[in-house]
Amino acid sequence: MEWLLGLLGGLVGGNLAGARTGVGIGANSVAGAVGGGVTGAIIQAATSGGLDFGQIIGQVGAGGAVGAVLTALIGLMRRGRGTTVPQGHGRAMSH
């Protein structure tokens, strides 16, 4: 159950963080959900069963935060690859 809460939090966090990256809603959703789901699985493995209100809020918040960070990193990496052509490596010019 905890991984599902993390996944949902990551989905939201990924889309909030990815709104400025220009990667797209699909990629933001996938990256956020993966980050949140993994976070949820880790928290579930580290804690014993049973959820109270505070744990639910923490789970969704942690999933959202990790999902947002992962989405932002992917956006930065994609932006780092860019579409610029280095000087001297473009089309050959005729004189």
One Martini backbone bead per residue (centre of mass of N, CA, C, O) as a GRO file, in nm:
protein
   95
    1MET     BB    1   0.056   0.064  -0.020
    2GLU     BB    2   0.293   0.266   0.001
    3TRP     BB    3   0.378   0.264  -0.299
    4LEU     BB    4   0.114   0.394  -0.400
    5LEU     BB    5   0.143   0.663  -0.254
    6GLY     BB    6   0.417   0.733  -0.381
    7LEU     BB    7   0.324   0.724  -0.674
    8LEU     BB    8   0.113   0.951  -0.654
    9GLY     BB    9   0.305   1.167  -0.548
   10GLY     BB   10   0.505   1.149  -0.789
   11LEU     BB   11   0.308   1.229  -1.010
   12VAL     BB   12   0.258   1.512  -0.903
   13GLY     BB   13   0.552   1.609  -0.862
   14GLY     BB   14   0.646   1.567  -1.155
   15ASN     BB   15   0.443   1.772  -1.285
   16LEU     BB   16   0.526   2.019  -1.122
   17ALA     BB   17   0.834   2.015  -1.197
   18GLY     BB   18   0.783   1.971  -1.525
   19ALA     BB   19   0.646   2.241  -1.628
   20ARG     BB   20   0.948   2.379  -1.710
   21THR     BB   21   1.107   2.159  -1.899
   22GLY     BB   22   0.957   2.038  -2.171
   23VAL     BB   23   0.913   1.716  -2.179
   24GLY     BB   24   0.630   1.627  -2.067
   25ILE     BB   25   0.371   1.462  -1.929
   26GLY     BB   26   0.459   1.169  -1.965
   27ALA     BB   27   0.751   1.195  -1.852
   28ASN     BB   28   0.675   1.320  -1.582
   29SER     BB   29   0.497   1.085  -1.484
   30VAL     BB   30   0.704   0.858  -1.496
   31ALA     BB   31   0.928   0.980  -1.321
   32GLY     BB   32   0.753   1.033  -1.070
   33ALA     BB   33   0.644   0.743  -1.028
   34VAL     BB   34   0.915   0.606  -0.993
   35GLY     BB   35   1.021   0.772  -0.756
   36GLY     BB   36   0.774   0.721  -0.567
   37GLY     BB   37   0.768   0.408  -0.574
   38VAL     BB   38   1.050   0.360  -0.463
   39THR     BB   39   1.008   0.513  -0.202
   40GLY     BB   40   0.771   0.341  -0.101
   41ALA     BB   41   0.925   0.070  -0.093
   42ILE     BB   42   1.138   0.160   0.110
   43ILE     BB   43   0.948   0.239   0.340
   44GLN     BB   44   0.805  -0.034   0.363
   45ALA     BB   45   1.068  -0.196   0.435
   46ALA     BB   46   1.148  -0.007   0.693
   47THR     BB   47   0.859  -0.062   0.787
   48SER     BB   48   0.594  -0.138   0.939
   49GLY     BB   49   0.293  -0.192   0.938
   50GLY     BB   50   0.077   0.049   0.914
   51LEU     BB   51  -0.150   0.330   0.895
   52ASP     BB   52  -0.149   0.664   0.942
   53PHE     BB   53  -0.194   0.985   0.876
   54GLY     BB   54   0.108   1.067   0.892
   55GLN     BB   55   0.215   0.845   0.700
   56ILE     BB   56   0.055   0.926   0.451
   57ILE     BB   57   0.167   1.210   0.422
   58GLY     BB   58   0.467   1.126   0.410
   59GLN     BB   59   0.448   0.942   0.162
   60VAL     BB   60   0.341   1.149  -0.040
   61GLY     BB   61   0.564   1.361   0.007
   62ALA     BB   62   0.809   1.184  -0.064
   63GLY     BB   63   0.716   1.104  -0.346
   64GLY     BB   64   0.695   1.394  -0.454
   65ALA     BB   65   0.987   1.481  -0.409
   66VAL     BB   66   1.131   1.258  -0.571
   67GLY     BB   67   0.974   1.301  -0.834
   68ALA     BB   68   1.066   1.595  -0.874
   69VAL     BB   69   1.370   1.550  -0.882
   70LEU     BB   70   1.380   1.347  -1.115
   71THR     BB   71   1.245   1.531  -1.324
   72ALA     BB   72   1.449   1.764  -1.309
   73LEU     BB   73   1.696   1.597  -1.395
   74ILE     BB   74   1.590   1.515  -1.671
   75GLY     BB   75   1.550   1.802  -1.777
   76LEU     BB   76   1.851   1.885  -1.751
   77MET     BB   77   1.967   1.667  -1.936
   78ARG     BB   78   1.808   1.745  -2.189
   79ARG     BB   79   1.908   2.040  -2.194
   80GLY     BB   80   2.217   1.969  -2.210
   81ARG     BB   81   2.205   1.849  -2.499
   82GLY     BB   82   2.061   1.998  -2.690
   83THR     BB   83   2.061   2.198  -3.025
   84THR     BB   84   2.341   2.280  -3.059
   85VAL     BB   85   2.597   2.396  -3.281
   86PRO     BB   86   2.904   2.388  -3.322
   87GLN     BB   87   3.157   2.549  -3.429
   88GLY     BB   88   3.236   2.410  -3.751
   89HIS     BB   89   2.982   2.169  -3.759
   90GLY     BB   90   2.818   2.245  -3.981
   91ARG     BB   91   2.762   2.357  -4.263
   92ALA     BB   92   2.891   2.390  -4.557
   93MET     BB   93   3.064   2.655  -4.703
   94SER     BB   94   3.057   2.865  -4.973
   95HIS     BB   95   3.282   3.097  -5.163
   0.00000   0.00000   0.00000
